[in-house]
């Protein structure tokens, strides 16, 4: 089953002037057969969520094709940040498009941004009509604890904290002498009292705390968590979030030439 966020196989709805496929606002756009010669201009409404999620998918794929562990880690970090950015764009965009006018500013005003986890929790109430209850939110039920860890990972990168909270550990094999990020099951017995599993990874997701340790397999986990969170949020909103692929549609229309000629 394709996830509600997945857009690489999606198609935007046709407009009266033509249609497009995802990738860029002009990709796959076909002009009418009777378009006149001269300047042609099209107009699109961009979905930042769709754009950022597609970029994350691209870097995610490239990380699997990397020629070295260092390159794979670098591409993985880029993809993870783009997945998180798409998660933020999703709820801010939905607040503007679906939220009640008197409440949408709570999520859509950049001068007073709410934490992303709080924005995801509040969106259904901001969209719902007055007096209409929303589906209950249980922060202890999947995928919400896992989603919270995903957001905490990104937060730990941009709010690093004290040096003591940023210690990372690398292990050398006996064959080549190279150092690799240490996995919890590779912690030597002599270090088990000081290097615990939660020192290296998040407990629910297994995502590494060390940004240099991020690998393509961790992106598989991160994307699965994000997709599950989008599905769960859509259920809380009665299907409005992803209805007719609203969250990733980018309609296109031809504005020049017009039916009355250029400049009409």
SVG drawing of the C-alpha trace seen along z (x, -y; Angstrom):
<svg xmlns="http://www.w3.org/2000/svg" viewBox="-21 -43 65 52">
<polyline fill="none" stroke="black" stroke-width="0.4" points="0.0,0.0 1.4,-3.4 1.8,-5.7 -0.2,-9.0 3.0,-10.9 4.5,-9.1 4.4,-11.3 6.9,-9.8 4.1,-7.9 1.4,-10.5 -0.1,-12.7 -1.5,-16.2 -5.1,-16.8 -5.4,-18.0 -6.2,-21.7 -8.2,-23.2 -4.9,-24.1 -3.0,-20.9 -1.5,-18.5 1.8,-17.8 3.7,-15.1 5.7,-15.6 9.3,-16.6 9.0,-20.3 6.1,-22.7 6.6,-22.3 7.5,-18.6 5.3,-16.7 3.2,-19.8 1.5,-19.6 0.3,-22.7 -2.9,-22.8 -2.4,-21.8 -3.7,-25.2 -1.3,-27.3 -0.1,-30.3 3.6,-31.0 5.4,-33.4 5.8,-33.7 4.1,-31.0 3.6,-31.3 2.1,-28.8 1.1,-29.2 1.3,-26.6 0.5,-26.5 3.5,-24.9 3.2,-22.3 6.3,-22.6 5.5,-19.3 5.4,-17.5 8.7,-19.2 10.6,-18.5 9.3,-14.9 10.4,-14.2 13.8,-15.6 14.1,-13.4 13.2,-10.4 15.9,-11.3 18.6,-11.6 17.3,-8.4 17.7,-6.5 21.1,-8.0 22.3,-7.0 21.9,-3.4 24.0,-3.8 26.8,-5.6 30.4,-4.5 31.5,-4.8 30.1,-4.8 31.0,-8.5 29.0,-9.4 26.1,-7.2 26.0,-8.9 26.2,-12.4 23.3,-11.7 21.3,-10.0 21.6,-13.2 20.4,-15.3 17.4,-13.0 16.5,-12.9 16.4,-16.7 14.3,-17.0 11.8,-14.4 11.5,-16.4 11.1,-19.7 8.3,-18.0 6.6,-17.0 6.6,-20.6 5.5,-21.9 2.6,-19.4 0.9,-20.7 1.6,-24.4 0.2,-24.1 -2.8,-22.2 -3.5,-24.9 -3.6,-27.6 -5.7,-25.6 -8.1,-23.8 -8.0,-25.6 -10.6,-27.9 -9.6,-31.5 -9.5,-32.5 -7.2,-29.6 -5.0,-28.9 -2.4,-31.5 -1.6,-29.3 0.2,-27.0 0.9,-29.2 2.4,-32.3 6.2,-32.1 6.7,-34.9 5.5,-32.5 6.0,-29.0 4.8,-26.1 7.0,-23.1 6.4,-20.7 5.1,-17.8 2.6,-20.3 1.5,-21.5 0.8,-17.9 -1.3,-17.3 -3.3,-20.5 -4.0,-20.5 -7.2,-18.4 -8.8,-20.7 -7.9,-23.8 -9.5,-22.3 -12.6,-20.9 -15.8,-22.9 -16.8,-24.5 -18.3,-21.9 -17.3,-18.9 -15.0,-16.6 -11.9,-15.2 -10.6,-11.7 -8.7,-11.2 -4.9,-11.6 -3.0,-8.9 0.7,-10.0 1.6,-6.5 0.2,-4.6 2.2,-4.0 3.2,-5.8 3.4,-8.8 6.2,-7.7 8.3,-6.8 7.4,-10.1 8.4,-12.0 11.8,-10.3 12.3,-11.2 11.6,-14.8 13.9,-14.6 16.8,-13.3 16.5,-16.4 16.2,-18.7 19.4,-17.2 21.3,-18.3 20.1,-21.9 20.0,-22.3 23.2,-20.3 23.4,-20.7 26.4,-20.3 29.5,-18.4 28.8,-15.6 25.5,-14.9 27.2,-14.6 29.7,-11.8 29.9,-9.3 31.8,-6.0 33.6,-4.2 34.8,-0.7 37.8,0.7 37.8,4.2 40.9,6.4 41.3,6.8 41.7,3.4 42.0,1.1 39.2,-1.2 36.8,-2.8 33.0,-2.5 30.2,-3.8 29.7,-1.4 26.4,0.5 24.8,1.3 25.5,5.1 29.2,4.3 29.8,2.5 32.8,4.2 32.0,5.7 34.5,3.2 32.4,0.3 28.8,1.6 28.5,-0.4 29.2,-3.8 28.1,-3.1 24.5,-2.0 22.1,-1.3 20.3,-4.6 23.7,-6.4 24.0,-5.3 20.5,-5.0 16.9,-6.1 15.1,-3.3 11.9,-2.9 13.3,-3.4 16.9,-2.4 17.9,-5.6 21.5,-6.6 22.1,-9.7 25.4,-10.3 24.7,-12.1 27.8,-10.5 26.3,-7.0 23.1,-7.6 22.8,-5.0 20.3,-4.3 18.7,-1.6 17.9,-4.2 16.2,-6.3 14.0,-3.3 12.9,-3.5 12.5,-7.3 10.4,-7.3 8.2,-4.5 7.6,-6.4 6.7,-9.6 4.3,-7.8 2.6,-6.1 2.3,-9.5 0.7,-11.1 -1.8,-8.2 -2.6,-8.5 -3.1,-12.3 -5.3,-11.8 -7.5,-9.4 -7.8,-11.9 -9.0,-14.5 -11.5,-12.2 -9.5,-11.9 -9.3,-15.6 -5.6,-15.8 -4.9,-13.6 -8.3,-13.8 -7.9,-13.6 -4.1,-13.9 -4.7,-17.5 -1.4,-17.7 0.7,-17.1 -1.3,-18.4 0.3,-21.2 -2.2,-22.3 -1.0,-24.0 -2.8,-26.4 -1.7,-28.3 -1.9,-32.0 -0.2,-33.1 -1.4,-33.0 -4.9,-33.7 -8.0,-32.9 -8.2,-36.6 -4.5,-36.9 -1.4,-38.0 -1.9,-40.7 -5.7,-40.4"/>
</svg>
